[in-house]
């Protein structure tokens, strides 16, 4: 994981949702390289969780991929080999086998990939949420995405099957200038401003800096 800086407000938001009773459906999105994955992994530290990064393959392959991630959480290799018919079958089996009463975070990263390979995915997750997850008090579902347009239209938009179901959302933006200094703590302020002017507040870029070397 890259150096984790700032994001106190975002972590506080996620922790509040974790502490709130009942099922949680959180939408986290923002431009590429802004630090969404680092944020959710930081949030998941010390918590029972399942993390899956989607791929641009097929719906079936992504179901299998999430099944493998769930099998790791369950400590059951045979779970990943079961012939799940789709998202609903997979989640129903997972909820049946997970430790009773243990609250778990399920992170599906780059959800727009699923929409791209199967446009019916939002409808499938609507059914999944309405019939299974929303009735639980031990699940926190987090959908992440770098395609702002897809997340705002296919997940949050009024025409989306998932509209009105999220319990929380956050659009992750660049780090502020004040956070940039933490990547280059020994730089004079003028050089910190120059770094910000050149790289913005994108942590993926800022973490590549060697603070022991002069700016130029």
C-alpha positions in Angstrom: 0.0 0.0 0.0 1.2 3.5 -0.8 1.9 6.0 2.0 -1.4 6.9 3.5 -1.8 10.6 4.3 -4.8 12.7 5.5 -8.3 11.4 4.8 -9.4 11.9 8.4 -12.8 13.1 7.3 -13.3 10.2 4.9 -12.3 7.6 7.5 -14.5 9.2 10.1 -17.4 8.9 7.7 -16.8 5.2 7.0 -16.3 4.5 10.7 -19.6 6.2 11.5 -21.4 4.0 8.9 -19.6 0.9 10.4 -21.0 1.8 13.8 -24.5 2.6 12.7 -27.0 -0.2 13.2 -28.5 -2.1 10.3 -27.2 -2.9 6.9 -25.1 -0.3 5.1 -24.8 0.4 1.4 -22.0 2.9 0.8 -21.0 4.3 -2.6 -17.4 5.6 -2.8 -16.2 7.1 -6.1 -13.7 9.6 -7.6 -11.2 10.0 -10.4 -8.4 7.4 -10.9 -5.3 7.5 -8.7 -7.1 9.6 -6.0 -6.7 7.0 -3.4 -10.0 5.1 -3.1 -8.5 1.6 -2.8 -6.0 2.8 -0.2 -8.8 4.4 1.7 -11.1 1.4 1.8 -8.2 -0.9 2.7 -7.2 1.4 5.5 -10.8 1.4 6.7 -10.9 -2.4 6.6 -7.8 -2.8 8.8 -8.8 -4.8 11.9 -12.3 -5.5 10.6 -13.7 -8.7 9.2 -13.8 -8.0 5.5 -13.9 -9.2 1.9 -12.2 -7.2 -0.8 -12.6 -7.8 -4.5 -11.2 -5.9 -7.4 -13.4 -6.4 -10.5 -12.0 -7.2 -13.9 -13.0 -6.5 -17.5 -13.7 -10.2 -18.3 -17.2 -11.5 -17.8 -19.9 -11.6 -15.2 -19.2 -15.2 -14.6 -15.5 -14.7 -14.1 -16.2 -11.9 -11.6 -18.6 -14.0 -9.7 -15.9 -16.6 -9.4 -13.4 -14.0 -8.4 -15.6 -12.7 -5.6 -16.3 -16.3 -4.5 -12.5 -16.8 -4.1 -12.3 -13.6 -2.0 -15.2 -14.8 0.1 -13.7 -18.3 0.5 -10.6 -16.7 1.9 -12.6 -14.8 4.5 -14.6 -18.0 5.4 -11.5 -20.1 5.5 -13.2 -22.6 3.2 -11.5 -23.4 -0.1 -14.4 -25.5 -1.3 -16.6 -22.4 -1.3 -14.8 -21.0 -4.3 -15.4 -24.2 -6.3 -19.2 -24.2 -5.9 -21.0 -23.6 -9.3 -22.8 -20.3 -8.3 -25.4 -19.3 -10.9 -24.9 -15.6 -10.3 -24.6 -12.8 -7.8 -27.7 -13.7 -5.8 -26.7 -17.3 -5.5 -23.2 -16.3 -4.4 -24.3 -13.8 -1.7 -27.1 -16.1 -0.4 -24.5 -18.9 0.1 -22.0 -16.5 1.7 -24.6 -15.1 4.1 -25.6 -18.6 5.1 -22.0 -19.7 5.8 -20.5 -16.5 7.4 -20.0 -16.5 11.2 -23.4 -15.6 12.7 -23.5 -12.1 14.2 -20.1 -11.1 12.9 -20.3 -7.7 11.1 -18.4 -7.8 7.8 -17.4 -5.3 5.2 -17.7 -6.4 1.6 -15.8 -4.1 -0.8 -16.4 -4.4 -4.6 -13.8 -2.2 -6.2 -14.1 -0.8 -9.7 -17.8 -1.7 -9.9 -18.1 0.1 -13.3 -16.2 -2.8 -14.8 -19.1 -5.1 -13.9 -21.5 -2.7 -15.6 -19.4 -2.6 -18.7 -19.3 -6.4 -19.1 -22.9 -6.8 -18.1 -25.3 -3.7 -18.2 -27.8 -5.7 -16.2 -25.5 -5.7 -13.1 -27.2 -2.7 -11.4 -30.5 -4.6 -11.6 -28.9 -7.7 -10.2 -27.5 -5.8 -7.3 -30.9 -4.1 -6.7 -32.4 -7.5 -6.2 -29.5 -8.6 -4.1 -29.9 -5.6 -1.8 -33.6 -5.7 -1.6 -34.0 -9.4 -1.0 -30.9 -10.2 1.0 -28.5 -7.6 2.3 -30.9 -4.8 3.3 -32.5 -7.2 5.8 -29.2 -7.9 7.6 -27.6 -6.0 10.4 -24.2 -7.6 9.9 -23.2 -6.4 6.4 -21.6 -3.2 5.2 -21.5 -3.2 1.3 -19.1 -0.7 -0.3 -19.2 -0.1 -4.1 -16.2 1.8 -5.4 -15.6 3.2 -8.8 -13.2 5.4 -10.8 -15.6 6.1 -13.6 -17.5 9.1 -12.1 -20.0 9.1 -14.9 -20.9 5.4 -14.5 -21.2 5.7 -10.7 -23.3 8.8 -10.9 -25.6 7.4 -13.6 -25.7 3.6 -13.1 -25.5 3.6 -9.3 -26.7 7.0 -7.9 -28.8 8.2 -10.8 -32.5 8.5 -10.6 -32.9 6.0 -13.5 -30.7 3.4 -11.9 -32.3 0.4 -10.3 -30.1 1.1 -7.3 -31.4 4.6 -6.9 -32.4 5.6 -3.3 -30.9 2.4 -1.8 -27.5 3.7 -0.7 -27.2 4.6 3.0 -24.1 6.8 2.4 -21.9 8.2 -0.4 -18.7 10.0 -0.7 -17.0 11.5 -3.8 -13.2 11.3 -3.1 -11.3 14.4 -4.3 -7.7 15.4 -4.4 -5.7 16.0 -1.2 -5.5 19.6 0.0 -2.2 21.6 -0.2 -1.8 21.2 3.5 -1.5 17.4 3.1 1.2 17.6 0.4 3.8 18.7 2.9 3.5 15.3 4.6 5.0 13.7 1.5 7.9 16.1 1.5 8.2 17.3 5.1 11.7 18.9 4.7 10.9 20.9 1.6 10.6 24.7 2.1 7.1 26.0 1.7 7.7 27.4 -1.8 8.8 24.0 -3.1 5.7 22.4 -1.5 3.6 24.8 -3.5 5.5 23.9 -6.6 4.9 20.2 -6.0 1.2 20.9 -5.6 1.2 22.9 -8.8 2.9 20.1 -10.7 1.2 17.1 -9.3 -2.0 18.3 -7.7 -3.3 16.5 -4.7 -3.1 13.0 -6.2 -1.6 10.6 -3.7 -0.5 8.0 -6.3 1.8 10.6 -7.8 2.9 12.3 -4.6 3.9 9.0 -3.1 6.5 8.5 -5.9 8.5 11.6 -4.7 11.8 11.0 -2.9 11.7 13.6 -0.1 15.5 13.2 0.4 16.2 14.7 -3.0 15.8 18.4 -3.9 12.7 19.3 -5.9 14.5 20.0 -9.2 
